Amino acid sequence: MTDIVTRRVDETTADTLSRDGVHPVLARLFAARGVLESTETETALARLIPPTQLKGAQEAAVFLADAIAAGKRMLVVADYDCDGATACAVAVRGLRMFGANVEYLVPNRFEYGYGLTPEIVTLAARGKQGPPDVLITVDNGIASLDGVAAAQLLGIEVVVTDHHLPGSELPNARCIVNPNQPGCEFPSKNLAGVGVMFYVLLALRAELRGRGAFDAREQPRLDTLLDLVALGTVADVVKLDANNRILVAQGLSRMRAGRMHPGINALFRAAARNARQAGSFDLGFGLGPRLNAAGRLADMSLGIECLLTDDDARAWTLAQELDAMNRERREIEAGMQQEALADLARFDPRAATTLCAFNETWHQGVIGIVAARLKERFYRPTIVFAPGDDGQIKGSGRSIPGFHLRDALDLVTKREPGLIGKFGGHAMAAGLTIAADALPRFQAAFEAVGQEWLDEKTLSRVIETDGDIGDDCFVPPFVAMLDAQVWGQGFPPPVFSGEFDVLSQAILKDKHLKLQLGRGRMRFNAIWFNHADTLPSRAQFAYRLAADTFNGVSRVQMIIEHAQG
């Protein structure tokens, strides 16, 4: 069952925003998303929360400044997703601006797993020039107690930069920068890994400026890194609070102006997207998946090299390789999804609150995407498993609102000690490892949590909309105004709703429904992708607005999300 509901709007706040000069419709959209005053919609860099409020940033800045002055060798240890890749590129590019001797290492997820493990420390120490003096983790490390200890045994100092939730014990690193660590009062807890590293560079620049290394006019331009920061922030699906919206808006502004790194430009080209009209959607669904494909199928160093090169031709070659990997990833994913749906042909959502799927032929680099697809189809917390090593299987899960996936796995481990080898994640996504023969036991324990935590209301899909809008909004300038804003996780793009007459409907390519809708004397073009069932003569629609340009003429098209008679 799917319900169309309208978000609540604080009318007083909306009126205040409107009086401050915000377009009346935008004022309502912002108020419904928790914006209280117009300053929260401003995206100037001066509005960023200062790095002095981020615990550990100043300590890391002093340590790194001393290490640069001493000529110490640094090695960035990256994660294998888009956030990790962009964070690595920001770290390497930024530190080199300050004269650091820095290289990077990104582990193969299938050989070394996640985080700074002792095995990765051993790998780092075997470099051509011997062990580095300093290891800097990006987008990982907060749970790497053993890895940090292993580095210390080799005389290697560790700086942890991460944004994931810490466990009960922190690693004994030289410095830890993480807005979610205990005692950190940084107002935005939603920085991505790339955002945390960018803040470390801001603090380091201030420290070096204070030491007289350069003045404000000569200092390195860290704003040149904001295209990378924006990509990693959007692709990691962190909440776009006011601070993150500034980082993303600044990065998008640079992209639209053509001021971006060759790798970002090449990824736009490979994704057949127009950087001059770049939006969050392009980053999350165009560029991000192409970078992530390298980490899912092979080695993220290919993606990092694309982001680090200053050679346009080299960037284009690498972007084409990433694009080919993404096509391969899509083919693997489609096959796995078909197999999963065949296996789940008898799955009855009314009889189960959760969903688990496993096939011994599945690719562990793609299980997270398949879990997301199945979650969308069945609207149940879903975990998809693939073969791991030594009789283990690895699972990747996606959840629905009202079911905190990491907490659910934590409860399973408390009730069934030893059942889960290791796990981690957050509310909407998590990963775990179990023994292959323990899957039935895990399914039962996971479903037991679902039966306790989920009810008919939370298991009903809800499409939140921003209500109705006037006919005067169905014009290209209004759509352009919406597209100029930063929308994303925690600050969802506008979806409107209203009743319309269905004047005509036709099925395109056997799977899309093309519509002409009417309201009074007005006529509206609409399309419902991946929906081929015909509609009654009148229905309530939830829809987005998009610009549709053909032969140089721009029109507005309704993109249907849902309809009910």
GIWOLIN-V653042 format. One record per pair of residues at least 24 apart in sequence whose C-alpha atoms are under 7 Angstrom apart, sorted by the first residue. I is the first residue (numbers start at 1). J is the second residue. Records with the same first field share a line. If there is no record, write none. Layout:
I = J, J
This chain:
1 = 460, 461
2 = 460, 461, 462
3 = 461, 462, 463
4 = 462, 463, 464
5 = 462, 463, 464, 465
6 = 464, 465, 466, 467
7 = 32, 464, 465, 466
8 = 32
29 = 466
33 = 491
40 = 242
43 = 245, 246, 249
44 = 246
45 = 246
48 = 243, 246
49 = 243
51 = 199, 202, 203
53 = 185, 186
54 = 179, 184, 186
55 = 177, 179, 184
56 = 175, 176, 177
57 = 177, 200, 203
58 = 203
59 = 175
60 = 175
61 = 200, 203, 204, 207
62 = 207
65 = 204, 208
68 = 99, 100
71 = 101
72 = 101, 133
73 = 101, 102, 132, 133, 134
74 = 101, 102, 103, 132, 133, 134, 135
75 = 102, 103, 104, 105, 132, 134, 135, 136
76 = 103, 104, 105, 135, 136, 137
77 = 104, 105, 106, 135, 136, 137, 138
78 = 105, 106, 137, 138, 139
79 = 106, 115, 138, 139, 140
80 = 106, 109, 295, 300
81 = 292, 295
82 = 232, 235, 236, 288, 291, 292
83 = 139, 192, 193, 194, 232, 233, 235, 236
84 = 138, 139, 193, 194
85 = 303, 304
86 = 194, 228, 229, 232
87 = 138, 139, 193, 194, 197
88 = 138
89 = 304, 307, 308
90 = 198, 225, 228
91 = 197
94 = 201, 222
97 = 220
106 = 300, 301
108 = 299
115 = 140, 141, 144
116 = 141, 144, 147
117 = 144, 146, 147
118 = 146, 147, 150
121 = 147, 150, 151
132 = 156
133 = 157
134 = 158
135 = 159
136 = 160
137 = 161
138 = 162, 193, 197
139 = 163, 193, 194
142 = 166, 170, 171
143 = 167, 170, 171
144 = 171
145 = 170, 171, 172
148 = 172, 173
161 = 196, 197
162 = 193, 196
163 = 191, 192, 193
188 = 243
190 = 238, 239
191 = 244
192 = 233, 236, 238
194 = 229, 232, 233
195 = 229, 233
226 = 250, 251
227 = 251, 252, 254, 255, 260
231 = 283
234 = 280, 283, 284
235 = 283, 284, 288
237 = 489
238 = 489
239 = 489, 490
240 = 488, 489, 490, 491
245 = 486
249 = 486
252 = 278, 279
262 = 310, 311, 312, 315
263 = 306, 307, 309, 315
264 = 307
266 = 315, 316, 319
267 = 319
270 = 319, 320, 323
280 = 486, 487, 488
289 = 326
290 = 322, 323, 326
291 = 322
293 = 322, 325, 326, 329
294 = 322, 325
296 = 365, 366
297 = 365
333 = 366, 370
336 = 362
337 = 370
349 = 378
353 = 380, 447, 450, 451, 454
354 = 380, 381, 382, 447, 450
355 = 380, 381, 382, 383
356 = 382, 383, 384, 443
357 = 383, 384, 385
358 = 384, 385, 386
359 = 386
360 = 386, 387
362 = 386
364 = 394
367 = 396
368 = 396, 397
371 = 396, 397, 398
372 = 398
375 = 399
379 = 459, 461
391 = 435, 436
392 = 433, 434, 435, 436
393 = 433, 434, 435, 436
394 = 432, 433, 434
395 = 431, 432, 433
396 = 430, 431, 432
397 = 429, 430, 431
398 = 428, 429, 430
399 = 428, 429
400 = 428
402 = 458
403 = 453
404 = 428
405 = 429, 430
406 = 430
408 = 449
412 = 445, 446
465 = 495, 496, 497, 542
466 = 494, 495, 496, 497
467 = 496, 497, 498
468 = 496, 497, 498
474 = 556
475 = 556
476 = 547, 554, 555, 556
479 = 545, 546, 547
494 = 544
495 = 542, 543, 544
496 = 542, 543, 544
497 = 540, 541, 542, 543
498 = 540, 541, 542
499 = 539, 540, 541
500 = 538, 539, 540
501 = 537, 538, 539
502 = 537, 538
507 = 532
525 = 557, 558
526 = 557, 558, 559, 560
527 = 558, 559, 560
528 = 559, 560, 561
536 = 565
538 = 565
539 = 563, 564, 565
540 = 564, 565
